[in-house]
Amino acid sequence: MLYTASNPEDETQHLLFHNQFISAVKYVGWKKERILAEYPDGKIIMVLPEDPKYALKKVDEIREMVDNDLGFQQAPLMCYSRTKTLLFISNDKKVVGCLIAEHIQWGYRVIEEKLPVIRSEEEKVRFERQKAWCCSTLPEPAICGISRIWVFSMMRRKKIASRMIECLRSNFIYGSYLSKEEIAFSDPTPDGKLFATQYCGTGQFLVYNFINGQNTT
Ligand code: COA
């Protein structure tokens, strides 16, 4: 959070934000955890809507914090009773990643804009961050919508988001492994777009829920 240290109102807001963040990411551990994967740097657990209240409360806190971090109004979940939440828990017992997935029927393909002649990777990232995106109006069948995906800023680029999606693909529907074509991203941010392009191996991945007024073609 950006704030002016000399401004008392800003400082109070910053303290509130900081406290909310610290309390949301703290994970004490639960007796019954649904562990999907374990890694040298942490583990991924899944929380379902029928889980105990304390687990759902934690998910609510995290979702609120993630929405604040994303900094704009997020689309409400389509059908709460069918959502699946994956949390990446670090070895020091902090929630450092969160993925909320929901069932969807349709996605819309991003229309890739022609890139100008790009000289370096940094230039490509800068260009991607600046430009708006467009998507087709033609619905294509999809199964899983990624409503939110977030990784703690200090832990990014360690494949935490990639590992959460891998786990999601094998656990979203019992007994089946989703293909990348069956997944759509909700209204992607510039970071989300860069990530999805890399993960899906194409800039023409599927999106849904565009509430921010992007152009469609
Ligand atoms: N810029 C450029 N490429 C990026 C990128 C970024 N900010 N984030 C991911 N990638 C690409 C890279 O190629 C990366 O591989 P590399 O690090 O070996 O080059 C690859 O995607 C895999 O990234 P990964 O490490 O799995 O992603 P992450 O754990 O850093 O999480 C986000 C990615 C988008 C979830 C994270 O940046 C984030 O939480 N951002 C803020 C919230 C947000 O915008 N969420 C997206 C909503 S749609």
Boltz pocket constraint, residues with backbone or C-beta under 6 A from the ligand:
constraints:
  - pocket:
      binder: B
      contacts: [[A, 70], [A, 125], [A, 146], [A, 148], [A, 149], [A, 150], [A, 151], [A, 152], [A, 155], [A, 156], [A, 157], [A, 158], [A, 159], [A, 160], [A, 161], [A, 162], [A, 163], [A, 185], [A, 186], [A, 187], [A, 188], [A, 189], [A, 190], [A, 191], [A, 192], [A, 193], [A, 194], [A, 195], [A, 196], [A, 198], [A, 199]]
      max_distance: 6.0
